[in-house]
Amino acid sequence: MADSRPFDAMRLALMQDVLPVGLALLDRARRGGPGRVVESFTTSPEPFSDLRSEGEPAARELRERLDQVSPGLGNPVMEVAVEVEETVDEKVKEELPVTVEDERLALQEALTRIEQRLVQLRQQLAS
């Protein structure tokens, strides 16, 4: 699916991965200058992961504000393909009616069973 919509996939990656890292770097630069930005890459074994988690709250807020301007702008809506595979049990398959007449007979049998059970139920309730 990502191959069929490369721009949507790129936009989603930008909003979910690049935006939080960029906002964390921007916040670090604002608070402590270039030294604090460099520090994030020299002290951590996984700087991008740390920056992503650090900037996620601000990125989430920005995405929500963008969604208020236009739904889907901040949190891109991605299409999903859902496939349902219907399987019929072989025993059930054998019992399925084949013709219209078979369907009528099966329906009549089911209605007769229901009627018999209702009679039994009424008898139980009357006792």
C-alpha positions in Angstrom: 0.0 0.0 0.0 2.9 2.3 0.7 4.1 1.7 -2.8 0.8 2.8 -4.3 0.7 6.1 -2.4 4.3 7.2 -1.9 3.5 10.8 -1.1 1.0 9.8 1.6 3.6 7.4 3.1 6.2 10.1 3.0 3.9 12.6 4.7 3.0 10.1 7.4 6.7 9.4 8.1 7.3 13.1 8.3 4.5 13.7 10.7 5.2 10.7 12.9 9.0 10.5 12.8 10.7 13.7 11.6 8.3 16.2 13.2 8.9 15.0 16.8 12.7 14.9 16.3 12.7 18.3 14.8 10.6 19.8 17.5 12.8 18.2 20.2 16.0 19.6 18.5 14.3 23.0 18.2 13.3 23.0 21.9 16.9 22.0 22.9 18.4 24.7 20.8 16.0 27.3 22.3 16.7 26.2 25.9 20.4 25.5 25.8 21.8 26.6 22.4 23.9 24.6 20.0 25.7 22.8 22.8 22.5 21.2 24.0 21.7 20.1 20.5 25.1 18.5 20.0 24.8 16.9 23.5 21.8 14.9 22.4 24.0 13.1 19.8 27.0 12.6 21.9 25.5 11.3 25.2 22.9 8.8 23.9 23.4 5.5 22.2 20.1 6.0 20.3 19.8 9.8 19.9 16.9 9.8 17.3 14.8 7.4 19.4 15.3 9.6 22.4 14.6 12.8 20.5 11.5 11.3 19.0 10.1 10.4 22.4 11.1 13.8 23.8 9.4 15.7 21.0 6.3 13.5 20.7 4.1 15.5 23.1 4.8 18.8 21.2 4.3 17.0 17.8 1.0 15.5 19.0 -0.2 19.0 20.0 0.8 20.5 16.7 -0.8 17.7 14.7 -4.1 18.2 16.7 -4.0 21.9 15.9 -3.4 21.2 12.2 -6.4 18.9 12.3 -8.5 21.7 13.7 -7.6 23.7 10.6 -8.4 20.9 8.2 -9.2 17.3 9.3 -6.4 14.9 8.2 -3.9 17.7 7.8 -2.0 16.9 11.0 -2.9 13.2 11.4 -3.0 11.9 7.9 -5.7 9.4 7.1 -4.3 6.3 5.6 -6.3 3.8 3.6 -6.3 0.3 4.8 -7.2 -2.8 2.8 -9.3 -5.4 4.7 -9.9 -8.8 3.3 -12.2 -11.3 4.8 -11.9 -14.9 3.8 -15.1 -16.8 4.2 -14.7 -20.4 5.0 -17.6 -22.8 5.0 -17.2 -26.0 7.1 -17.5 -29.0 4.8 -20.3 -30.5 7.0 -22.2 -27.2 6.7 -21.5 -27.1 3.0 -23.0 -30.5 2.5 -26.1 -29.4 4.4 -26.6 -26.2 2.4 -29.6 -26.4 0.0 -28.8 -26.7 -3.7 -32.0 -25.7 -5.4 -34.9 -23.4 -4.6 -37.0 -26.4 -3.7 -34.3 -27.6 -1.3 -34.2 -24.2 0.3 -38.0 -24.3 0.8 -37.8 -27.7 2.3 -35.0 -26.7 4.6 -36.9 -23.6 5.7 -40.1 -25.6 6.3 -38.1 -28.1 8.4 -36.5 -25.3 10.4 -39.9 -23.6 11.0 -41.4 -26.9 12.1 -38.6 -27.5 14.6 -39.2 -23.9 15.9 -42.9 -24.5 16.2 -42.4 -27.8 18.1 -40.0 -26.2 20.5 -42.5 -23.3 21.1 -45.2 -25.9 21.9 -42.8 -27.6 24.4 -42.0 -24.3 25.9 -45.6 -23.3 26.3 -46.3 -26.7 28.0 -43.4 -26.2 30.4 -44.6 -22.7 31.3 -48.2 -24.0 31.8 -47.0 -26.7 34.3 
